[in-house]
Amino acid sequence: MKTRGTKKQLIGTVVSDKMDKTVKVQVERLVQHPLYRKRMRRRSSFAAHDERNECRTGDQVLIIESRPLSKMKRWRVSKILQKAV
């Protein structure tokens, strides 16, 4: 019997909560330039499912990979780590 793999988890900041049950989460990561070795910030945005509309702009959230929920949504908000001030 095969076991299922662990789902990807990312930590990011909510940048938009204008949609119903959906938030836009921006995830920042550091990558090293292949030639110059300088570390650069790269940002990616993900549409995440927020079932109870709890997230607000500026919140830090943990998102978890899921099955496709719509054309753009492949992530769900697992929990809110830090509320916006």
Buried (B, 14 or more C-beta within 10 A) or exposed (E): EEEEEEEEEBBBBBEBBEEEBBBBBEBEEEEEEEEEEEEEEEEEEBBBBBEEEBBEEEBBBBBBBBEEBEEEBBBBBBEBEEEEE
